[in-house]
Amino acid sequence: MQVAFRAPLPYAFSWCTDYTPGDAKLEGEHYQRKVVRRNRRQVIFEDIEEGPHGWYWATHDVELQPPDRWHMESSGNHVQVVADYQLTTLPDGRTQLDLWWRRRPGLLEFTARPKAEAERSSTRGWQRFARALEQDYRKSRARS
């Protein structure tokens, strides 16, 4: 998956790796997020959401690799995910995010969404994040 941001790479890295409880709203989702630990090199957070087949819970361990990448390993009751994120500088001060991920069944029996549907959902979420990131970047420049 790829998405471009109208913001420079350092800003995009900081924004994308600043995991907060407000991320669900930006993404257009309904999960609840709790940040468990955060330091210069690692963020651990948990997401929980009620769905049609019960609760969906996952813990995410993110290894920050400044200035331009991060790695995430997620374990949940329905799905496990390993993801790698890479930022690249584009012309005109833009930044591109490339995301590679693999998923496998979690701890409970569960029928996962088809791969194409999961990819569409992830792309939509990151497009919404892009709009929010760009809006925040414009506001930060206006204050300067």
C-alpha positions in Angstrom: 0.0 0.0 0.0 1.2 3.5 -0.8 -0.1 6.9 0.2 1.5 10.4 -0.3 1.4 13.3 2.2 1.8 17.0 1.4 4.3 17.4 4.3 8.1 16.9 4.7 9.4 13.5 5.8 10.4 14.5 9.4 6.9 15.9 10.1 5.3 12.8 8.5 7.4 10.4 10.6 6.6 12.3 13.9 2.9 12.5 13.0 2.5 8.9 11.9 4.3 7.4 14.9 2.5 9.6 17.5 -0.1 6.9 18.4 -3.0 8.4 20.4 -6.5 7.5 21.6 -7.8 9.9 19.0 -6.5 7.8 16.0 -9.7 5.9 15.6 -11.7 9.0 14.9 -9.2 10.2 12.4 -9.3 6.8 10.7 -13.1 6.7 10.7 -13.1 3.7 13.0 -14.6 2.9 16.4 -11.8 1.1 18.3 -10.6 2.4 21.7 -6.8 2.8 22.0 -4.7 2.8 25.2 -1.0 3.7 24.9 0.8 1.4 27.4 4.4 2.5 26.9 6.2 5.0 24.8 9.9 6.0 24.5 12.3 7.1 21.8 12.5 3.6 20.1 9.2 1.9 21.0 5.5 2.4 21.4 3.2 -0.3 22.8 -0.5 0.2 22.6 -3.7 -1.8 22.8 -6.9 -1.5 20.6 -10.3 -2.9 21.5 -13.5 -2.8 19.6 -16.9 -4.5 19.9 -17.9 -6.2 16.7 -20.7 -8.4 15.4 -18.9 -11.6 16.6 -17.7 -10.3 20.0 -14.7 -8.2 21.1 -11.7 -7.6 18.9 -8.6 -6.9 20.9 -4.9 -6.5 19.9 -1.7 -5.3 21.4 0.8 -3.6 19.1 4.5 -3.4 19.6 6.1 -0.7 17.4 9.8 -0.4 16.9 10.6 3.1 15.8 13.5 3.4 13.4 14.0 7.1 12.8 14.2 9.0 10.6 12.1 7.2 8.1 10.8 3.7 9.1 9.1 1.7 11.8 8.1 -2.0 12.3 5.0 -3.2 14.1 4.1 -6.6 15.5 0.5 -7.1 16.6 -1.1 -10.0 18.4 -4.8 -10.1 18.9 -7.6 -12.5 19.7 -8.6 -12.7 16.0 -5.6 -11.7 13.9 -1.8 -11.3 14.1 -0.1 -8.8 11.9 3.5 -7.9 11.1 3.9 -4.6 9.3 6.8 -2.5 7.9 6.4 1.2 7.2 8.9 3.2 5.0 8.8 6.9 4.3 10.5 8.4 1.2 10.9 12.0 0.3 9.1 13.1 -2.9 9.5 16.3 -4.9 7.9 19.5 -3.7 8.3 18.7 0.0 5.9 15.7 -0.1 6.5 12.3 1.5 5.4 8.8 0.4 4.5 6.0 2.8 5.0 2.4 1.7 3.4 -0.2 3.9 3.9 -3.9 3.7 2.0 -6.3 6.0 1.3 -9.9 6.6 -1.5 -11.3 8.7 -2.4 -14.7 10.1 -5.1 -16.0 12.4 -5.0 -14.9 16.0 -5.8 -16.8 19.2 -9.5 -17.4 18.6 -11.2 -19.1 15.6 -12.2 -16.4 13.3 -13.1 -15.9 9.6 -10.8 -13.1 8.5 -11.9 -10.5 5.9 -10.8 -11.3 2.4 -7.3 -9.9 1.6 -8.7 -7.4 -0.9 -11.2 -6.1 1.6 -8.6 -5.7 4.3 -6.3 -3.8 1.8 -9.1 -1.5 0.8 -9.9 -0.8 4.4 -6.3 -0.1 5.2 -5.9 2.2 2.2 -9.1 4.2 3.2 -7.8 4.5 6.7 -4.4 5.8 5.6 -6.1 8.2 3.1 -8.0 9.7 6.1 -4.8 9.9 8.1 -3.2 11.7 5.2 -5.9 14.4 5.2 -5.6 14.8 8.9 -1.8 14.9 8.8 -1.8 17.5 6.0 -4.4 19.7 7.9 -2.2 19.5 11.0 0.9 20.4 9.0 -0.8 23.4 7.4 -1.9 24.6 10.9 1.6 24.2 12.2 3.1 26.3 9.4 0.4 29.0 9.9 1.5 29.3 13.6 5.2 29.7 12.6 
